[in-house]
Amino acid sequence: MLLASSASEIGLLLTPQSDATNLPLTDRLISEHREAEGTDPSPGNIASWNNSIPVVIDQLLKCGRGEVQVLIEFSLPHTDSAVDVVLCGQRPGTGTPSYVALELKQVRHATVHPECPTVVDLGYGAYKPHPVRQIQRYCEYMTRYLPPLRESDDCLTGAAFLHNARDEHVSALFDLPETQHGTLYTLDDLDLFRRMLTSCFTEGSGSETSRALIEAKRDPLRKVTDIARQRSVTGGGLALLDEQQVAFDLILRHVEREVLNGDSERKRVFIFRGGPGSGKSAVALEMQRELGLRCCLAVLASGSHAYTETLRETLLNTARQGEVSRKRAAGLKMYRYFNSFQDAEPDSEEVIICDEAHRMRRSSTDRWTTQENREEDRPQVDELLTAAKIPIFLLDDHQSIRPDEVGNAAYLREYAESQGCKVTVTELERTFRAGGSRRYQRWVQQLLGFTDLDSAAWKPDGRMQLLVADSPKDLEEFARERHLEGATARITAGYCWPWSNPKDGALVPDVQIGDWHRPWNVKPQHHVPDAPPASLWATNRRGIDQIGCVYTAQTFEYDWNAVIIGPDLLWRDGRFKVDRSASKDPAFRGAPDDIVRRCILNAYHVLLTRGVVGTVVYSPDARTQSALRRLIPGTISRQQIPGSPTRPLTAEGAAVPPSYRRLRQ
C-alpha cells in the first residue's frame, strides 16, 4: 500500500501546481512506489493517480464522506497484485465496518473477446480480464486471506469504475452478471456511484476500520498441497488474478467448444510461462479441478517424482472408509509422468496439463526402453502433443536442472508449430511467494547472472526477509525455531556431498561442514523409519530433520527457506562462478561444461526461491560467505536476554516483515 489517508486530506493534494506535470498526490505516490519497489511506477499507474483517484475523491466529498479512509494501491496478501483503491468506513444504521474495493479504468471504449465474455479489450490492443470479473476475483482473494472482511456478508463491496466511458461505448460489458463484489459504473452512472457510497458509509471516521484492515493478521498462503487436498471442497480452489484469469477463461471456453461440444479445428497448444512462485502449479491444479466439475477429465502430468507422488498421496489421504482402492486408482490416472504417454493413441486424452514442463526431456528413453523403441528416440513433447486433444504446458525457463531437460517456451512453441498446432503463450507475471516481493525475484536472477545487471546489495522491502547465517549450526537452529513456532521450514543444499544409501536402517550424515553434519533426505525407493520418503520431504513435518536437494524441493514452498550454497557455486571477481568439480550429481557425467553451468545455476535459482516468508543462506566457502555478508544486510545473531541462560537466535540488521513478527508472537 502506498498511502492511507482520509478523503478530505487527499483532497488537499489534488490542486495542480504551476508548471508541474503531476498532481502533488501523484508525486508523493511515485516517491512511495520507488521506495517500496525499487523501480519507477508504470505510465499507466501514474496516469491513474493523476486522473482516476481525483474522480473518486471528488465523489466522496460531494456526498459528504470526507472522513472515509482511502487506501491507495492496497496490496493483496502474499502477492504483488494490488487493488487500486480500498475505501474504509462505517456502515449506516449498524456502525459496523464497511469496505469498498475499487478497480479504476480510464478507458472510453471496450470490446468483448468473441470466444469468451469474461475477457475484453479495453483499447490497449491486448485482452484483459473483464473489469467486473477482475474486481470480483480481488474481493474473493481479499476475503480468503483477511479475516476482517469475513465478519459479515455485506462487509465488502466491489466495483469497477470506468469514469471516462459512456454506457453506449462499453455496452457489451454490462452483459456480465453483477454481484455485490462486482458492479460496473461509468460516467453516466455518477449518481448511482454516489448512492453506492452513501449506502456503504456514514459520515463518521473510517480510521479504526482502516487500521483493523491494515494490521489484520493475514491467513497463511494456500500452498500446492492445500489446493490439491481441497479440490472437492466448495471454495477450496484458487482465486485466479489478472492474466491468470484471462488465460484460464479462454482455455475453459476452448475446452467446452473443442472437447465437450465436439467442434474441431487445428490442435491448439497453451503455454504458461512464469517465474518461481508465479502460481503455475496452483493454476494447473485449479484448471484440473474446474474441468473435472465440467465433466472433463484432465490429466496432470509432470516430470517430478516428488510432485507427482505427493499429489497421489494427498488424494489418497482424503479417502473415507472403503474408498482407499478407488482413490489410489484415481490418483494413478489423474497424476502421471511425462513418459506415461509413449504408447498412447492420438487424442486419447481430452486434456493433458503438463506442469513443471521445464523438466521435459528430449525423449522418454531410459534404461528400461526396448531396443526397438530406443532406435526411434521420439521426442517426449511429441508423445504429449499426440496424446492430448488439448495440451497445456506450465514452465519456468530457468528451472531445467538436468542436462537432458529441454523444456522451455521457445522449444515447445517451435516444435508445436512445426506440427501444425496453433500456440498461445501467456506470461504469468504475478508472484505468490517471497511475500509477493518482485524485488526479491529480480535480485535472485541478478545475483545468479541471469540478467545483464551486476549483483547489488539486497535492499529490504518489508515483504521478504533475507538473512545470512554465520554457520550451518546457526542456520539449522534458526530453521528449527521457526518450525517449532508452527511455521513450515526446510533446509536445502547444493548437491555437493555424497548421497549414500541407508546403513543399518538409518540415514548417513553425508552433508558435513566442519564438525556439523546432517543426512540428505531419504533416497527414492528407500524407506527409513521416522523419516518421510523423498516424495514427501517438502510437505511432511519430519522433513526438517534432513537436508533436501533440488529434486525434492522443486515445485514446493515453505514459510522459511534455509539454503546452504555449496562449493559448486563460488563468488569470485564480483560474481558467482560454477565449479562443476565440486558437484556430486551423477546426472552431470559426460555433460558439456555450458550445460552443467546452466543446470547448477538453475538449481540454486530453485533453492533460493522456495520461501514464502523468508530465506536464510550460508556458504562454507570463506570468500563466498564474505560476499554474502556484504550483499545481504540481514544477519542471524544471538541476543542476550537478561536472566536467561541461553542466547536465542534473532534476525538483525534488516526490516522484519509483519509475517515474521506474527510467527514469533
N, C-alpha and C positions, 0 to 999 in steps of 0.2 A: 504494500500500500504506500502511495506517495504522499497523501495528505488526508488529514481528518480535521474537519472544522465545521462550524455551523454555516448555513446558507447565507446568513447575514454577513458573517466575517469574510466569506469567499466573495460576496458581492462587492466588497471594498477593493478587491484585487482585479476587478473587471473593467476598470476605467483605463482606456488606452492612453499610453504616454506618447508625447510628441516624438516623431521620428523613430519610434520603436516598432520593430517588426512584430513582436508578440505582446500579448497582454502580460501584465505583471504576474498573474496567476500562472501563465504558461512558462514564463522564465523560471519561476520557482519550481514547477514540476519538472522542467528539464534538468535543473540542478539536482533535484532529489533522485531522478532516474539515473543520472550519471554516477551519483554516489552509491546507489543501491546495486546497479547492474554493471557498472564499469564500462558502459558503452553509451553512445548517444541514442536518444529515442528515435523511432522511425518518423518520417514525414507525416505518416498517417496519424500517429499519436499526437504530434504537435498540432496538426490541423484540427483534430478532435478537441484538444484542450482550448484552442483559440475560438472554435466555432460552436461546438456541441454543448460543452459544460455550461457556458453562459446562458444558453436557452433553458436548461434545466433549472439553474439558479433563478432566472427571471420568473419562471412559472411558480416556483416555490414562494418567492417573495410576493408575487401578485395574489396568491391565495392565503397570505398571512402565515406562512410556515417557515419563517426565517430562523427559528430555533432548531429546526430539523438538522441533524448532523449528516454531513456529506463525506463519504469515504471514497476517494478517487483512486482508481486502479487498485481495487481490493483484490489481493492475491488469493487465489483458490488454494486450499491446503494441499501440501505435498507436490505442487506443480508450479510451473512458471506462467500458467494462464491467469488472467485477471479479469474481473468484472469492471466495466468502465466506471460505473458509479453504484454505490450502495447507500441508500438513504436510511437513517435510523431515527426512530421516534416512538411515540406512544399512540396506541390505537384509541380512537374516540369511543367513549362510553365505558370502556373497561380499564383504560390506562395501562394495558399490557404491552409488552414490547412489540414493535411493528417494524418491519424492514421491507424495502422495495429495492430490487436489483434491476438496474437499467443497462441495456445494450444500446449504445448510441450509434446511429448511422447518419452520414451526411449525404447519402445518395439521393438522387432525384428520380431515377428510373430503375426498374428491376424486371428481369425475365426469369421464368422458372425453367429448369432443365427439362427437356422433352421426355426424359425417361423417368424422372424422379421429382415429385412435388416438394421434397424437403431440401432440394439443392437448387441454388439460384445464382444468377449473375447480376450483381448489383452495379454493373457498369465498370468493373475493374478488369474485364477481359479474362476472368478466371471464376470458376464455380466455387461458391462458399456455402456454408450452412444457411438455411432459411433463418432470418433473424429471430423469428419466434421460436424455432427449434433450438437455436443457439442459446437463448436465454433460458429456455426450459431445461436444457441439459446443465447449464450453470447452476440453476436453482436446485436441481436434483443432486448435483455434486456437492453443493454447499450444505444441503440438508443432511446428506450422508455423513459428513465429517465434522459439522459444527453443531453441538448439542443445543445451543440457544435457539436454533432455528427449528427445533423439533418440539418446542414447548406447547405449541397449539397448531391446529391445521391451517389457520389463517395468519400465522406469524409472518410468513414470507410471501411477497407478491413479486412477480417478474413481468417486465415489459420491454419491448423493443420500440425505440423512439426514432422514427425517421423524420426529423424536424424540418427537412428541406423538401420533402416529397409530398406531392398531391395524391389523393386517393386514386384518381383515374390513371396516374402514371405507374402505380405499383399495385394495381387492382388484383393481379394474379396472386399476390402474397396473402390476400385475405381468404384464399381457399383453404389454407391450412387451419384446422380447428384450433381455437384459442383455449387456454386454460388459465387458472389463477397464476401459474408460473410462467405464462407466456401470452401477452396481449400486444397487439400491434397498434401503434399510434403514429399519425402523420401530422403534417402542417395543418390539415383540415380538421384535426381532432384535438386542438389545443384545449377546448372547453372540456372535452372528455378526459384529457390528461390531467387537468387541474382537479376535476371531480374525483379522479382516482386518488390523487394526492391528499385531498381533504378527507376522503373516506378512510385512508390509511393512517393519517397523522392528526393529532391535536395540535394546538398552538404551543404546547409545552416543550420543554427542552428534551433533546434526544441524547444528551451527553451520557447518561447512565446506560441507556440501551446500546449506544455505540461502544462504550467501554466494555460492556459484557461480551459483545461480539469479538472485539479485538483481542481481549485477554482470555477468551474461551479456550479450554483445554481441547485440542483437536483430536478426534479419534484417530487411531493408527491407520496408516495406509494399508488398504487391502492388497495383499501380496498374491502372487500367481496361484499358490495353493488354496488361498481363501476363495478366490473366484471359482476354481475348479470344484471345491468342496460344496459351494452354494449354487451350483449350476441349476438345480431344480427348485430353488427357493425363490419365492416372489420377492423382487427387489434385490436378489443376490448377485445380479450381474454387474457389469461395469457401466459407469456413466461416461459415455464417449464425449469427447470435446473437439470442437473445431474441425481440423482436417480429418481426424479420425472418423467423425460423424459423416462427413461428406463421402469418403471412400466406402464406409460401411453401408450407407443407404444405397449407393449406386450398385454395390455388389448384391445386396438383397434384392433389388429390383431386377438385376440381370439374372439372378438365380430363379426368381419367380417366372420370368419370361422364358429362360432357356431350359430349365430343368422341370419346373412344376407345370408349366403350360405347354411345353413341347415345342416352342418356337426354336428355329435353327438359324444359325449364322456361323461365320467362321469362328473358330475357337478363340476365346478371349482370356488373356492371362493378366492377373492383377499382381503387382509387386508393391509391397510396403517397405520403404527404407527408412530406418531411424536409428539414432544412437542409443547408447545404454540408457535404460530407464524411460524410453520413449513410449512404452506401453505396447510393444509388439506382441508379447505373449498374452497379455491381457486382452488385446484386440482379437487375437486368434481364438482364445477360449470363449470370448463373448460372441464371436461370429459363429462358432460351433454351437453354442447354446441357443442362439436365436434361430439358426437354421433348423436345429432339432425341434424347436417349438413349432416350426412351419412344416414339419413332417419331411424334412430333407436331411438325409444322413450325410454329415460332413466328417471326413476322417481327418484327424490332426496328426500329421507326420513330422518327425524330427530326426536329426542325426545324433542326438544326445541321449545316451543311455540313462543318465541321471534324471533328465527331464521326463522322458517317456515313462520310466518305471515309477517315478514319483506321482505322475498323473494316474497311472493304473492303480497304485496303492491308495491314492486319495479316493478314487471312485470305489474301490473295494471296501474302504473304511466306512462308507455310507450305507453299506448293505444291512438290511434288517435280517432278523432270523429267517432262515430258509432262502435268502436271496444271494448267498455268497457265490454259488456256482454261476448264477446268471450275471451277477456284477463282474465276476472275473472274465467271463466270456465277452461281455460288453466292453470291458477295458481293452482286451486284446484286439477287438475290432475297431474301437474308436481311436485308440492311441497306438500308432505304428511307427516303424522306422522307414527312412528313405529307401532302403534297399529291399523293402517288402513288396515292391511292385514290378519285379523283374519279369514275372510271367503273367502279369495282369492283362486281361483283354482290353482292347481300346474302349475308352469311355465306360469302363465297368464301374467306376466310382463317380457319383454325382459331383462331389466337391472334395478336393484334397487341399487342406490348409497346411502348407509347409512352413512351420515355424522354425526358427534358427536356421534359415536356408543358407546362411553363410557357411554352414558346416556340410553343405552338399559336396560330395566327392566327384572326381572325374568320372568314375564308374563304380558300379556296385561289386566289382570283382574283389573277392577276398580268398583266403586260403581254402575255403570250402566250395568255391566255384568250380564246376566241372570244366574239363579241358575244352569241350565244345563251346560252352558259353564264354570261357575265358578268351578264346580266339576272337569272338565277336566284339568284346570290350565296348559295349554300348554305353553311351553317356548316361549317367544317372538322371540328369534332367530330362532326357528323352523318355525314360521309363515313366516319370511322373506326369509329363505332358500328355503322354499317350493314355495313361490310365484314367485321367480325370477329365470329365466334361468341362469343369471349371477349375483350373489350378490357381492357387493363391500362394504367394511367397512373401514371407516376412524376414527381413535380414538387416544386418549392420555390416557395411563394407570393411569395418575394422575389427571383426571378431572371428575371422578364419584363423584357427590356431594349429592346424596340422598341414604338412606340405601337400597332401592330396586333396585338401578342401579348396574348392574353386568358386564357391557361391558368392557372387557379387551382382549388383543390379545390372551392370553393363554386360556381363557374361550371360546372365539369364535372359535379358532382353534380346540380345543379338541372336541367341540360339532359338528362342521362341519365334522371333520374326522370320528367321530362316526357314521355319516350319510352317509359315503362313498364318501365324497367330497374330491377333491384334493385342497389343500390350499397353496397359495403363500403369504408370508408375506414380505412386503417392509418397510424398515426403512426410514422415511423422516428426514434426519439429518440437513437440512438447517434451518436457521431461517430468517424470513422476518419481524421480529418485533424487538423492542428494538434497532433500528439502526443496526440490524444484529449482535448484541453482543451475542456471545456464552458464554462469561464470565458472563453476567448478568443472562442468563438462568441457568447456573451452580450455581451461587451464590444464587439464589432464592431456588433451590432444596436443597442446603446445609443449608440455613437458616431454612428451614422447616423440616429438619431432614430426607429428602428422600435419603440421601447418608450417608456413614459411616464417612464422614469428619466432624469435628467440624466447627461451624459457624466462619467465618473470616470477617474482615472488608472489605467493598467494595473498590476496587481499580479502580478509573476511567479509562476508556479505550478509551475515545474520541468518542465512538459510542452512549452510553446510558447515560442519565443524571438521577442520583438518588439523591433525596433530602429529608430532614426531615423538616417538618413544626413544629413550636413551639405551634401552637394552631389550632383548626379546622377553626377558622376565617381566619387565615393566609393561610391555605391550600385552603379554598374556594376562597379567593381573588386572590391567585396566579392562580388557575384554570380559574377563570373568566377573568383575564387579557389575558391569552393565547387564550381564546375563543373570546374575542373582537379583538384580533390581526388577527383572521381568521383561527386559528388552531382549530382542534376538541379537546375538553376537557370534561372529565366527572369525577364526584366524586362518589365513591362507598364505601361501608362499610360492615363489617361483620354483619350477621343477629342477632344483639344483642339488638335491640329495638323493641317494638311492631310495628305492621303494621296495622293501623286502616283503616276501610272503610272511604270514604269521608264523611264529615259532611257539610250539607247545601251547597253542590256543591263545596266544597273546600277540599284540602288535609290537613291532620292533621300533624303538625310538630312533628312526633314521635321521630326522631333522636335528642336527647337532650344531650349536653355535657356542663355542666355549664350553662351560660346564652346564649349559641349558640344553635339554633335548626333549623332543616330543615325537610321537608317531604320526605318520601320514594317516589319512582316512583309510578305512578298510578297502582293500583291492576288490574290484568286481569279481564275482564268482567265489568269493571267500566269505566265511562267517566267523565272527569273533564275538564271544559273549560280552554283553554290556557296551557294545559299540554298534552304531547304526550301520547298515550296509551302505556301500558307496552311493547308491542312487538316492538315499535319504539323508545323507550327511548334512545338507544345507537346510533341511526342514525339521529334523529330529533334534530335540534339545541336547541330546548326548553328543552332538557333533562338536560342541565346544571343547571336548577333550582331545580332539585330533586336529592336525593341520590339514586343511583342504588344499587341493590342487585346482588348476583352472578347469579341468574336466568335470569336477563335481560342483564347482561354484558357478559356472556359466549358466545363464538364464535366471538364476535365483537372486534374491536380495535379502538383506537382513539389516536391522537398525544400525548396528555398529560393525564396522568392517576393519579388521586388523590385518595389515599386509606386510609380509617380510619380502623385501626386494632382494633377491638372491644375487650371487656373483656373476650371473649371466647378463646382468644389466648394471653397468658401471658408469659413474659420472666422470667424464674425462674431457678436458678442454672446453668446459662450458656447456656440455650437452651429454645426454645418455648415449652410450655405445654398447653394442651387443657383443658378448664374449661367448660364442657357441660352445667353446671347450668346457665351460662350466655347467652346461645343461646335461641333465641325465635323462632327458626324454628320448626313448628309443625310436620315436616316430621321425626323428631328425637324421637318422643314419643314412648316409649317402645323399642327402638333400643338398642342393646348392646353397651357398652362403646367403644369397639375397633372399631366398625363400625362408631359410631359418631365421634370418633377421626379422622379416615380416611377421613370422609366427610368434617369436618371442615378444616383440613389441605389442602385437595384438593381445597376447596372453596377459601382459601387465595392464593393457587397456581394459580388459575384462575384470581383472582382480581389483583395480583401483576404483571401479565404478559399481560396486555391489552395495554400497552403503546408502541407507535411507536417511539416517540422521548424521552420522559422522564416520570418518576414516582415520585410522592411526597407521603410520608407516614406520618402518625401521629397516636399515641396511647393515649387514655385518662388515661391509667394506668401509674403512675409515673415511676415505675421500668422498665416497657417495653419501655417507651419513652426514658428513660436514656440509655438503651441498644441500642436503635436505633441510638441515637446520637453518641455512641461510634463506632458502626459498619458502619455508613454512614457519611463520611466527609462532604458531601454537605449539606448545610442548606439554608433555606429561611430567609432573613433578610431585614430589612428596611434601605434604603440608603437615607441619607440626601442630597438633591440636592440644591446647593446654589440658593437662590432666589425663591425656590418653597415652598409653604406652606405644601405640602404633602411629605410623605416619602414612595415612592413606594417599593413594594417587589421586591427583586432581588435574583438570585441564587448566592451563595457564597461558597467558600471553595472546589470547585471541578472543573475539566476541563469542560468547556461548549462546547458541540459539535457544529459543524457548523450549523446543522439544527435549534438549539435553537437561535443562533445568527441571522439567516435569519428571523426567525419569529419576532424578535424584531427590525428589521431594517425598 
